[in-house]
């Protein structure tokens, strides 16, 4: 095959792999892993989105650790509050990793989901300081509820598609 034919075939393969152009703006869910024959997706790579969420969670947990070293946070209530916030952050991070390792799409609802999810995660992390009576507590709870609500909507979308 000539160089021109190879470029054309490479372009066709690119369009075939990039479902955004082939199937439109709304697509069915796509699993990253085929559980019937347990073969990994060959085009699997670390996305910048995954690195963004990992960095956000790492910075927030580091900040929570620094807050725990303060003198007023070392009583029983301070340690209990720290474990509650730490547990919320870890559970959200694990849910994010679980969902993103199962599903992958390029349609508008999926991109909108990750945009809203990133804003809610950022809101939760920004308001992770202070105790249950602090001015950050309602915003932390609202962000956490938004994260789990968005995840539930995506799981329902994938389950009933």
SULMOPE-V909293 format. One line per field, one symbol per residue. phi: phi as a letter, one per 30 degrees, with the letter a starting at -180 (. if undefined). psi: psi as a letter, one per 30 degrees, with the letter a starting at -180 (. if undefined). burial: I if it has 24 or more other ideal C-beta (glycine too) atoms within 12 Angstrom, else O. A space follows every 50 residues. Layout:
phi = ???
psi = ???
burial = ???
This chain:
phi = .ddddddddddddddddddeddcjdbbddbddbdddbhcdddcdaddddd ddddddddddddddddddddedccdddddddddddddddddddddddddd dcbabbddedddedddddddddddddcdcicdcdddeddddddddddddd dddddddddcd
psi = kleeeeeeeeeeeeeeeifefefafjllkkkfkjfeghklkfgklklfee eeeeeeeeeeeeeeeeeffkefggleeeeeeeeeeeeeeeeeeeeeeeef fekklgleeeeeeeeeeeeeeeeeeeggllafflffeeeeeeeeeeeeee eeeeeeeeeg.
burial = OOOOOOOOOOOOOOOOOOOOOOOOOOIOIOOIOOOOOOOOOOOOOOOOIO OOIOOIIOOIIOIIOOIIOOOOOOOOOOOOIIOOIIOIIOOIIOIIOOII OOIIIIIOIIOOIIOOIIOIIIIIIOIIIIIOOOOIOOOIOOIIOIIIOI IOOIOOOIOOO
